[in-house]
Amino acid sequence: MHSSYALAVDFGGTKVEAALVDEHGLVLNNSRHRAPTGPAASSDELTLSVTRAVSRARAALPEGAALAGVGIGCAGPIVVAEGTISPLNLPVWRGYPLLDLVQGLVPDAPARLRLDGLCIALAEHWVGAGQGIDNLMGMIVSTGVGGGLIVGGTAVTGPSGNAGHIGHIEVGGFDDACACGGTGCLEAVASGPKTVAWARAQGFAGFTGEDLAAAYAAGNDIARRAVRRSGRALGQAIASATNLLDLDLVAVGGGFSHVTPDLFTFAREAIAERTAFAFATRVQVVPSTLSGAGPLIGAAALVHRAELVA
């Protein structure tokens, strides 16, 4: 019997990636393709990258296999009803009809668009660290900071599709300016590029999250202060979200979440300060178990686990 596949698309601030994912959450070998995005890219370049990644993944569908649908996870904000996106880190696309673009590339299967953070939450609930847990938040800490929510076993999307946007919760004690217009937003403090930027302002000589990770491991004082600062902001935001939603688990993925395991230690320490609220301090904060495939698996869940998503 042939498998049924979802064509999963993950569109973000540095790359777009597409792959075929089966009904068990497994990415088909040799179907995974990526192309660059980035804030300096033109609209035509972004369109070409999406076209290449999606078309190459679609071409990998095995003979006789069914294509059940297309799931698209995208950095926000988005407008679900219109299928449009306006990622903060990609200024040339404002109100861009990404759903129409992808649907035109794959006209033989229905397509759905949701926030990338929601896709992470769906992936963790389906096959990751959140299996069997019905009140959870999935988070991405990478170029930006995103999040998605499952409460009472159902995805929380909001009328525009932007619910769970924890990267733009303002964190007490921080005054970093954010591209959204806010001050002290989690993304402005704890994303990979912003953590590196803070460290460089203190005299750090490196340029990337990888540089910061290596310096942290070597005991560099500035790198250690930078990671502690971001970990604390992460924990404060998670504590606030737990106070609001009574979460059981928060699973954190994304490239910068791997800077050091201590990032999680610092986050948990900040949460533990809420000594009067046992319901908040009990929340588990864990690394994603899905490695780099989480966003794609989550996009596929928009098709394979469609009953969870309004």
Residue pairs with C-beta under 8 A, 6 or more apart in sequence:
2 62
2 64
2 65
2 66
3 22
3 23
3 62
3 65
3 66
4 22
4 23
4 65
4 66
4 67
4 68
4 304
5 20
5 21
5 22
5 23
5 28
5 61
5 65
5 66
5 67
5 68
6 20
6 21
6 22
6 67
6 68
6 69
6 70
6 71
6 299
6 300
6 302
6 303
6 304
7 18
7 19
7 20
7 54
7 57
7 58
7 61
7 67
7 69
7 70
7 71
7 106
7 109
8 18
8 19
8 20
8 21
8 27
8 57
8 70
8 71
8 73
8 296
8 297
8 298
8 299
8 300
9 16
9 17
9 18
9 50
9 53
9 54
9 57
9 70
9 71
9 72
9 73
9 102
9 299
10 16
10 17
10 18
10 73
10 74
10 116
10 119
10 295
10 296
10 299
11 37
11 50
11 72
11 73
11 74
11 75
11 85
11 87
11 98
11 116
12 37
12 74
12 75
12 87
12 89
12 116
12 142
12 143
12 144
12 295
13 37
13 38
13 39
13 75
13 87
13 89
13 90
13 142
13 143
13 144
14 36
14 37
14 38
14 143
15 34
15 35
15 36
15 37
15 49
16 34
16 35
16 37
16 46
16 49
16 50
16 53
17 32
17 33
17 34
17 53
17 295
17 296
18 32
18 33
18 34
18 53
18 54
18 56
18 57
18 58
18 296
19 27
19 28
19 31
19 32
19 33
19 57
19 293
19 296
20 27
20 28
20 31
20 57
20 60
20 61
21 27
21 28
21 296
21 297
21 299
21 300
21 304
22 28
23 68
23 304
24 127
25 123
25 126
25 127
25 297
25 300
25 301
25 304
27 293
27 296
27 297
28 60
28 62
30 60
31 57
31 60
31 61
32 57
32 296
33 52
33 53
33 56
33 57
34 53
35 48
35 49
35 50
35 52
35 53
36 49
37 46
37 49
37 90
38 90
39 89
39 90
39 91
41 49
41 90
41 92
42 92
43 92
43 93
43 96
46 90
46 92
46 93
47 101
50 98
50 101
50 102
50 105
51 101
51 105
54 102
54 105
54 106
55 105
58 67
58 105
58 106
61 67
67 106
67 108
67 109
68 109
68 303
68 304
69 109
69 110
69 111
69 112
69 302
69 303
69 306
70 102
70 103
70 106
70 109
70 110
70 111
70 112
70 303
71 111
71 112
71 114
71 119
71 298
71 299
71 300
71 301
71 302
71 303
72 98
72 99
72 102
72 111
72 112
72 113
72 114
72 299
72 302
73 114
73 115
73 116
73 118
73 119
73 120
73 295
73 298
73 299
73 302
74 85
74 87
74 98
74 113
74 114
74 115
74 116
75 85
75 87
75 88
75 89
75 90
75 115
75 116
75 144
75 146
76 85
76 86
76 87
76 88
76 115
76 116
76 117
76 146
76 161
76 162
76 165
77 85
77 86
77 87
77 88
77 160
77 162
77 165
78 84
78 85
78 86
78 113
78 114
78 115
78 160
78 161
78 162
79 85
79 95
79 160
79 161
80 113
80 114
80 157
80 160
80 161
81 160
81 161
82 95
82 97
83 97
83 98
83 99
83 100
83 113
84 95
84 96
84 97
84 98
84 99
85 93
85 95
85 96
85 98
85 113
86 93
86 94
86 95
86 96
87 93
88 144
88 179
88 180
89 143
89 144
89 179
98 113
99 111
99 112
99 113
102 111
102 113
103 111
112 302
112 303
112 306
112 309
113 161
114 157
114 161
114 302
114 309
115 146
115 148
115 157
115 161
115 162
115 163
115 164
115 165
116 140
116 146
116 148
116 295
116 298
117 138
117 139
117 140
117 146
117 147
117 148
117 164
117 165
117 166
117 167
118 138
118 148
118 149
118 155
118 157
118 161
118 163
118 164
118 298
118 309
119 138
119 148
119 295
119 298
119 299
119 301
119 302
120 138
120 139
120 140
120 146
120 147
120 148
120 251
120 253
120 288
120 294
120 295
120 298
121 130
121 136
121 137
121 138
121 147
121 148
121 149
121 150
121 155
121 164
121 251
121 298
122 138
122 148
122 150
122 155
122 298
122 301
122 302
122 305
122 308
122 309
123 138
123 290
123 294
123 295
123 297
123 298
123 301
124 130
124 131
124 136
124 138
124 251
124 288
124 289
124 290
124 294
124 298
125 131
125 133
125 134
125 136
125 138
125 150
125 301
125 308
126 297
126 298
126 301
126 304
126 305
127 290
127 297
128 251
128 288
128 289
128 290
128 294
128 297
129 249
129 251
129 286
129 287
129 288
129 289
129 290
130 136
130 138
130 150
130 249
130 251
133 248
133 249
134 150
134 151
134 152
134 153
134 248
135 150
135 151
135 152
135 245
135 246
135 247
135 248
135 249
136 149
136 150
136 247
136 248
136 249
136 250
136 251
137 147
137 148
137 149
137 150
137 164
137 166
137 238
137 241
137 245
137 247
137 249
137 250
137 251
138 147
138 148
138 150
138 250
138 251
138 253
138 288
138 294
138 298
139 145
139 146
139 147
139 166
139 238
139 250
139 251
139 252
139 253
139 254
139 257
140 146
140 147
140 252
140 253
140 254
140 257
140 295
141 190
141 191
141 192
141 234
141 252
141 253
141 254
141 255
141 256
141 257
141 263
142 191
142 192
142 254
142 255
142 256
142 257
143 191
143 192
143 193
143 255
144 167
144 187
144 191
145 166
145 167
145 186
145 187
145 190
145 191
145 254
146 164
146 165
146 166
146 167
147 164
147 165
147 166
147 167
147 241
148 155
148 156
148 163
148 164
148 298
149 155
149 156
149 163
149 164
149 245
150 156
150 308
151 245
153 308
154 308
154 310
155 308
155 309
155 310
156 163
156 164
157 163
157 309
157 310
158 164
166 186
166 237
166 238
166 241
167 185
167 186
167 187
167 191
168 178
168 180
168 182
168 185
168 186
168 187
169 185
169 186
169 237
169 240
169 241
170 182
170 183
170 184
170 185
170 186
171 184
171 185
171 186
171 189
171 233
171 236
171 237
171 240
172 184
172 236
173 184
173 236
174 184
174 188
174 189
174 233
175 183
175 184
176 183
176 184
176 185
176 188
176 189
176 194
176 198
177 183
177 188
178 184
178 185
178 187
178 188
179 188
180 187
182 188
186 233
186 234
186 237
187 194
188 194
189 195
189 198
189 229
189 230
189 233
190 230
190 231
190 233
190 234
190 237
190 256
191 256
192 209
192 254
192 255
192 256
192 259
193 209
194 230
195 209
195 212
195 226
195 227
195 229
195 230
195 256
195 259
196 204
196 206
196 207
196 208
196 209
196 211
196 212
196 226
198 226
198 229
199 206
199 212
199 222
199 223
199 225
199 226
200 206
200 207
202 222
202 225
202 226
203 222
204 212
204 215
204 220
204 222
204 223
204 226
206 212
206 214
206 215
206 223
209 255
209 256
209 259
212 223
212 226
212 227
212 259
213 258
213 259
213 260
215 222
215 223
216 223
216 224
216 227
216 259
216 260
216 262
217 260
227 259
227 260
227 262
227 263
227 266
228 262
228 266
230 263
230 266
231 262
231 263
231 264
231 265
231 266
231 267
231 269
231 270
232 266
232 267
232 269
232 270
233 270
234 252
234 263
234 266
234 267
234 270
235 266
235 267
235 268
235 269
235 270
235 271
235 285
236 270
238 250
238 267
238 271
238 283
238 285
239 270
239 271
239 273
239 274
239 280
239 283
241 247
241 250
242 250
242 271
242 279
242 280
242 283
243 274
243 277
243 280
246 279
247 283
248 282
248 283
248 284
249 283
249 284
249 285
249 286
250 283
250 284
250 285
250 286
251 286
251 287
251 288
251 289
252 264
252 267
252 285
252 286
252 287
252 288
253 287
253 288
253 290
253 294
254 288
257 263
257 287
257 288
261 287
264 285
264 286
264 287
267 285
268 285
271 280
271 281
271 283
271 285
272 281
274 280
274 281
275 281
288 294
290 297
301 308
301 309
302 309
